[in-house]
Amino acid sequence: MSPVRTAGEVLEAIQKIKAGATAFCTNFFPVKSKLESWVAHRELMAETRDGVTFFLRKDRDFSHLYFCAANPSAFARELGHLPAIATEKLATDLVGPEASLAELLSLAEQGGFRRYSRLVRLARVASAVTPPSVQAAAAIDLATDADGPGVLELIEHSFDRFADQLPTRYEIDAAIAARQIFAIKQNAELAALLFFETLGLTSTIRYWLVASQFHSRGFGSALIRHYFLSQSPVRRFILWVTATNDSAIQKYQHYGYAPDGLVDHVLVSDAIKN
């Protein structure tokens, strides 16, 4: 694979595959700003084959595999010739309505991947009723530059790096600069955070968590209520959560979220051990 030098190269490669597609399929939906960051930090590689372009994005000790293909058959054929499947730690996501993913899931498994996790997307309309607050004797502040290392450490400790699309340090720094991380501290220690992204009228919770030693103090409730109030122009709130995490799903449903029909199957190569 070759390094991607500009975001334009990615968009051009996708358009070329689309132009000759009979049943275009992809798992690559990059937001322009993120794509530009990946390129600027030299994290993205690409390779175009017959009817398919594959992309690898470096992430810690593994890479995310993305693709755009003229049809599922082309995807399956060329995936089988991709050397990285057998030698590297790879994770890939297949996103869409559950019924639409059966063929690609089967082809990915035949090509050397195995199922690792399944996430569901939850959505909340702005008019949803927010439950009464739980009193939390703590101030909510915007995270500062000095909080960056602590934010990264807490997220890495609390989430799965293969399934949960963990942020890099530069993404955390950008989110802090964009005022998109709310934090609660206790004696200068980071106790809880809510990391979100708002684009237009849609806002996505990326990470909402309370450090284990600060559970049952109302910090999580205070954060999410503060988040809703701070995003008054937003009309739609979304997030992804592991399908088997019943406790988290119940908490989100308490705040007005409900499944919207999209799922994300996370698959990994054999180099990633359970």
N, C-alpha and C positions, 0 to 999 in steps of 0.2 A: 504494500500500500504506500501511497505517496502523501506527504503532508499537504493539507489544504492551506492555501496561502491567502485566500480572500473569501468572504461570505458569498460573493458573486459566483465563485466556482461551484459552490453547493447548489445554489438556485439554478444555475445553468445545467448542471448534471441532472437534477430532478426533472427539469423541463424536457430534456432530451429523452429521458425514459418515458415520460408521459406522452410525448409526441407519437411514439410508435406503440403505445400500449393498447392491448385488447381487453385487459381487466386489471388496471393499475392497482397495485397494493403497496402499502408502506407502513412503517412504524416511526417515521421521522417527521415531526411537526415542530421544527425549531422556531422559537420566537427570535426575531432578527437580532435583538440586543444580546441574547445568550449566544447565538451563533457567532456573532462578532467577537464576543469574549473568548469563546473556545478557540477561535482562529488566532486571536491575538496572543493567547497563552500557549499556542502550539499544541493543543490537546487533540486536534481532529485530523484523522487520516481518511483517505478515500481510495476506492478502486472501482473502476467501471468494467463490467464484464458484459457478456451477450444478454442484453435486455435487463440488466440489473446494475445498480450502483450500491456498493456497501460503504458504510462509514464506521470508523472506530473512534470513540472518544475516550481518552485516558481518564481514569478516575481512581486515585489511590493505587492499589495493587492489582487492579483489573481494568477492563475496558467495556464500555457499552457498545453493542453492535446495533447499528441502524441500517435500514435498507429501503430502497424504492425499486420496484420491479414492474415490468410490463404486464406480468400476470403471475399467478401462483406457481405455474410450472417452471417459469424462468427462475423464480426465487429458489425453488427446490433444487433445480439442476445446478445452479451456480453456488448455492450454499454448500453443496457436497464437494465442491472443488476449492473451498476456502481453507487454506492450511491452518489458519489461526484457531479454527474450531477444535482441532486435536491437540494444540500445543499451548494455548493461552487461556487465562482466566477471562471469560466473557459472560456478560449478562445481556439479555435482550428483552424488550417489552412488546407485547402484542395488545393493542388497545382498541376497544370498540364494543358494540353490543355482543353479549355472550354468544348468541346464535351465529353471528357472522365470523367468529374466530376459529371455528372447528377445523376448517381445512388448513389454515396457516399453522395452527398449533400442531396438527399432525405432521405437517411437512417439516416444521422446525425440529420436532422430536426425531424424525427420521434422519435429519441432517446433523444430529449430534448434540442437541440441547435436551435438557430435562426440566420438568416443571419445578419451580422453587417456591413461588408465592403467588397469591392472587389478591389484588386490591379491588375495591369498589369505589366509585365516585359518589359522593354525597353532595347535594345542593340545597340551598336555602334561599328563599326569596326575601327581599328586603322587608316585606310587610309581615314576616313571621313574628309571632309574639315571643319576646325574650322573657324567660322565667325571672322571678324576683331575685335580687342579688343576695349573695351571702357575704356578710360583713367580713372584710379582710383588713386587718390592721397593718397595712403596708402600702407604700406609695408605688404607683406605676409610672415608670419613666421610659423615655426612649433610650435604647442601648446606645452607648458611646463607643468611640474608637478603642478605648481601653478595655471594653467588654468583649472585643472580637475573639481573643483566645478562649475565654470562658464559654462563650456561645458555641464555638466549634466543639470544645471538649464535651459540653453537656449534650449536644445533639449526637455526636459520635457515640457517646456512652448509651444513649437512649434508643437509637434507631439502627436498623439493619442496613449496612452499606450497599448490599446488592439489591435490595428491594425498594429502598426508600429515597433514592436519588439525593444523597446527602450533599450539602453545599460545600464548595471549596472555601478557603479562607478569603479569597478575593470576592467571592459572591456574598459572603457575610459582610465584608467591608462595604460593598456596594449597597447592600440592603440597609446597613446602618446609615450610610450617607443619604439614602432615599427615605429615611425615617420609617422603615418598615419592620422594625423589631421592637416590640414592647418588652420591658423587663421589670421584674421585682427583685430587689436585693435585700438581704438581711445581713447587717454588719459587714457590708461591702462584698458579701458572697452572693453570687448569682443563684437565686432561688427558683425562678420560673421565667419562662419567656413565651412569647407568641410571635412567630416569624411569618410574615405574609407578603403577598405580591398583589398589587392592585393595578389593573390595566383597564382603562376606560371605566365601564360600568360593572366590571366583574372583579371580584377579589378572591384570592385563593389563600387559604391557610396552608402553609408548608409544614410548619412544626409548632405544636402547642404542647408544652410539657412543664411539669413541676419536678424539681429534683426530689429524689425519694425521701430525703430527710426533712422535707418541708411539706409533705402531704397532709391533707386534712386541715388546712388553714384557710381555705377559701381563695387561694391564690389563682388557681385555674379559672374559677368562676369570675373573679374580678378582671382577669386579663381578657377573657373572651367578650365580656360585656363592654369593656373599654374599647375593644377592637370594633365591635358593631357600631358603637356611638361615634367612633372616629371616622367611620367610612360612610357618612350620611349620603353622599352622591351615588353609592354603589346600589345596584338593583339586584344583583345575583352573587351569592357567596358559594364557593365550591371548595372541595378538598378530596384527597384520596386517603383511604384507610384500609389496613389489612382486613380481608374478609372474615378471618377467624378471630379477630380482636373484638369480641362481643362487648367487653367493657367500654372500649373507646367508642364503638358505634352507638351504644346506649347513651353515652355522654353527649355525642353530637346530636342525636335525635332529641335529647332534652332541650337543646338550643335551636331546634327547628329544622335540622338537616334531615334529608331523606335520600335514599338511593335514586339516581336519575337514569339508570339503565346501562351506564358504561362500566366496563371492567378492564383491568390491566393484569394480564398474565405475565409474570416474570419468569423467565427461563434462564438457565445457566449451563455453561459447558462443563464437561467432566473434570476439568482442572480445578473447579471450585468444589470443595468437599463439603458435605453436610456437617 
